[in-house]
Amino acid sequence: MKRSKSISIHIRSLIFNIFLPIWTVFISTLLSPLIFFKNPKVMSALGISWSYVTISALRIICNIRIEVQGAHNLPKSPYIIACKHQSALETAFFQQYLKFPVYVVKKELLKIPFYGWFLKHMGMISIDRKGGISALKQMLRDCEKNLNQNRSIIIFPEGTRVMPLESVEYHAGILAIKKKFPETPIIPVALNSGLFWPKNSWFKYPGTMKFKILPELDKNLDNKSTLHELKKTIDENSASLL
């Protein structure tokens, strides 16, 4: 999806792309002593601070705003959010919007200097995609631990960022979670963030990012129907936001 690039967009994108890594290193260094507390809740102060300033910078520098629809569909914690993944913004938004959430992330992300180190200490659930059944079992144990601590879990079923209107197969992790925790609500979330912070793009485009929180997925669906309905619901609603 091609977008026009004015001089203003070039300049705003340049400023934000310089600001973000500097801010990330600064806040990580400033709050690095929190690691010694070895407490994910204390460490979440870093995630909230990083997210708040990142989202504020998007608004101030790039003129990108956020609108949330369907907030009334969020049940009392804990729950599972299955979200469309079009930009890096999703990793910041939920950290600020929800209360003490935890993400299911690729194991490789934990190796990124500063960013990955803090993900680990914040208690994020990492999964080794090449680890097979043992990795899946470890993910479920980590999910159980966090749900018992009243932490809601965010998972991106596509497993990677996609472009607007792009459709990819969902990973089986969401099915394993549903089977293991059948009474935990699964909340689909649609969005249009890829219009403004596209995958693998240097540019940031002004506008309103919309997050649409949808009604809980039917708990009585079988595995095949679960994936089909989840994907259909998220893709169609994401498309409608374009």
WOQUIRA-V271694 format. One record per residue. N is the residue number from 1. RES is the residue in three letters. PSI is psi in degrees with one decimal (none if undefined). Layout:
# WOQUIRA-V271694
n->[N | N]
res->[RES | RES]
psi->[PSI | PSI]
This chain:
# WOQUIRA-V271694
n->[1 | 2 | 3 | 4 | 5 | 6 | 7 | 8 | 9 | 10 | 11 | 12 | 13 | 14 | 15 | 16 | 17 | 18 | 19 | 20 | 21 | 22 | 23 | 24 | 25 | 26 | 27 | 28 | 29 | 30 | 31 | 32 | 33 | 34 | 35 | 36 | 37 | 38 | 39 | 40 | 41 | 42 | 43 | 44 | 45 | 46 | 47 | 48 | 49 | 50 | 51 | 52 | 53 | 54 | 55 | 56 | 57 | 58 | 59 | 60 | 61 | 62 | 63 | 64 | 65 | 66 | 67 | 68 | 69 | 70 | 71 | 72 | 73 | 74 | 75 | 76 | 77 | 78 | 79 | 80 | 81 | 82 | 83 | 84 | 85 | 86 | 87 | 88 | 89 | 90 | 91 | 92 | 93 | 94 | 95 | 96 | 97 | 98 | 99 | 100 | 101 | 102 | 103 | 104 | 105 | 106 | 107 | 108 | 109 | 110 | 111 | 112 | 113 | 114 | 115 | 116 | 117 | 118 | 119 | 120 | 121 | 122 | 123 | 124 | 125 | 126 | 127 | 128 | 129 | 130 | 131 | 132 | 133 | 134 | 135 | 136 | 137 | 138 | 139 | 140 | 141 | 142 | 143 | 144 | 145 | 146 | 147 | 148 | 149 | 150 | 151 | 152 | 153 | 154 | 155 | 156 | 157 | 158 | 159 | 160 | 161 | 162 | 163 | 164 | 165 | 166 | 167 | 168 | 169 | 170 | 171 | 172 | 173 | 174 | 175 | 176 | 177 | 178 | 179 | 180 | 181 | 182 | 183 | 184 | 185 | 186 | 187 | 188 | 189 | 190 | 191 | 192 | 193 | 194 | 195 | 196 | 197 | 198 | 199 | 200 | 201 | 202 | 203 | 204 | 205 | 206 | 207 | 208 | 209 | 210 | 211 | 212 | 213 | 214 | 215 | 216 | 217 | 218 | 219 | 220 | 221 | 222 | 223 | 224 | 225 | 226 | 227 | 228 | 229 | 230 | 231 | 232 | 233 | 234 | 235 | 236 | 237 | 238 | 239 | 240 | 241 | 242]
res->[MET | LYS | ARG | SER | LYS | SER | ILE | SER | ILE | HIS | ILE | ARG | SER | LEU | ILE | PHE | ASN | ILE | PHE | LEU | PRO | ILE | TRP | THR | VAL | PHE | ILE | SER | THR | LEU | LEU | SER | PRO | LEU | ILE | PHE | PHE | LYS | ASN | PRO | LYS | VAL | MET | SER | ALA | LEU | GLY | ILE | SER | TRP | SER | TYR | VAL | THR | ILE | SER | ALA | LEU | ARG | ILE | ILE | CYS | ASN | ILE | ARG | ILE | GLU | VAL | GLN | GLY | ALA | HIS | ASN | LEU | PRO | LYS | SER | PRO | TYR | ILE | ILE | ALA | CYS | LYS | HIS | GLN | SER | ALA | LEU | GLU | THR | ALA | PHE | PHE | GLN | GLN | TYR | LEU | LYS | PHE | PRO | VAL | TYR | VAL | VAL | LYS | LYS | GLU | LEU | LEU | LYS | ILE | PRO | PHE | TYR | GLY | TRP | PHE | LEU | LYS | HIS | MET | GLY | MET | ILE | SER | ILE | ASP | ARG | LYS | GLY | GLY | ILE | SER | ALA | LEU | LYS | GLN | MET | LEU | ARG | ASP | CYS | GLU | LYS | ASN | LEU | ASN | GLN | ASN | ARG | SER | ILE | ILE | ILE | PHE | PRO | GLU | GLY | THR | ARG | VAL | MET | PRO | LEU | GLU | SER | VAL | GLU | TYR | HIS | ALA | GLY | ILE | LEU | ALA | ILE | LYS | LYS | LYS | PHE | PRO | GLU | THR | PRO | ILE | ILE | PRO | VAL | ALA | LEU | ASN | SER | GLY | LEU | PHE | TRP | PRO | LYS | ASN | SER | TRP | PHE | LYS | TYR | PRO | GLY | THR | MET | LYS | PHE | LYS | ILE | LEU | PRO | GLU | LEU | ASP | LYS | ASN | LEU | ASP | ASN | LYS | SER | THR | LEU | HIS | GLU | LEU | LYS | LYS | THR | ILE | ASP | GLU | ASN | SER | ALA | SER | LEU | LEU]
psi->[108.2 | 141.4 | 145.1 | 146.0 | 99.4 | 169.3 | -38.8 | -42.9 | -40.2 | -48.1 | -46.1 | -42.1 | -41.5 | -47.7 | -45.7 | -41.3 | -22.2 | -41.4 | -44.4 | -50.6 | -35.0 | -44.4 | -41.8 | -46.5 | -40.0 | -51.7 | -33.4 | -41.1 | -44.2 | -41.6 | 11.8 | -30.4 | -20.6 | -22.1 | -34.5 | -16.8 | -23.4 | 41.3 | 112.6 | -32.6 | -40.5 | -42.0 | -25.4 | -18.5 | -34.9 | -48.0 | -41.4 | -43.7 | -46.7 | -44.6 | -45.8 | -47.7 | -37.8 | -45.8 | -38.0 | -39.3 | -38.3 | -40.4 | -46.3 | -44.5 | -46.3 | -3.1 | 41.9 | 121.8 | 164.6 | 133.9 | 131.8 | 126.9 | 145.8 | 25.6 | -26.1 | -13.9 | -7.0 | 121.5 | -179.1 | 144.1 | 155.7 | 159.7 | 170.9 | 127.5 | 123.5 | 110.2 | 142.4 | 148.1 | 102.5 | -15.3 | 174.1 | -13.5 | -32.0 | -33.2 | -22.1 | -39.8 | -53.0 | -30.4 | -35.1 | -36.4 | -36.1 | 167.9 | 106.9 | 52.1 | 170.3 | 141.5 | 149.6 | 118.0 | 159.7 | 139.4 | -31.8 | -28.4 | -26.5 | -13.9 | -7.9 | 126.4 | 141.8 | -69.7 | -51.8 | -37.5 | -42.0 | -32.3 | -45.2 | -47.6 | -16.8 | -1.8 | 17.8 | 148.7 | 113.1 | 147.4 | 133.1 | 109.1 | -21.0 | 4.2 | -7.0 | -147.0 | -33.3 | -38.0 | -38.0 | -41.7 | -39.0 | -39.2 | -42.5 | -36.0 | -40.7 | -37.3 | -44.8 | -42.8 | -44.8 | -38.9 | -37.8 | -23.1 | 12.2 | 29.3 | 125.1 | 152.1 | 135.2 | 127.0 | 142.6 | 98.9 | -24.9 | -22.4 | -8.1 | 165.9 | 145.4 | 162.1 | 157.4 | 135.6 | -3.1 | 139.6 | 123.4 | 159.9 | 145.2 | 145.2 | 157.0 | -7.0 | -37.8 | -32.7 | -40.6 | -39.8 | -44.4 | -41.7 | -39.7 | -34.7 | 68.2 | -22.7 | -4.0 | 123.5 | 138.5 | 120.5 | 111.5 | 144.8 | 124.7 | 159.0 | 173.8 | 24.7 | -24.9 | -16.5 | -27.4 | -28.1 | 74.5 | 152.5 | 132.9 | 29.1 | 143.0 | -22.2 | 148.4 | 124.9 | 138.3 | 152.4 | -167.1 | 112.6 | 130.6 | 129.9 | 121.3 | 108.4 | 119.6 | 164.1 | 154.5 | 139.7 | 141.7 | 121.6 | -19.2 | 0.4 | 144.3 | 177.2 | -49.6 | -43.6 | -33.5 | -51.4 | -42.7 | -47.6 | -39.6 | -48.5 | -44.6 | -46.3 | -48.4 | -44.8 | -45.6 | -40.9 | -33.3 | -41.2 | -36.0 | -20.7 | -8.2 | none]
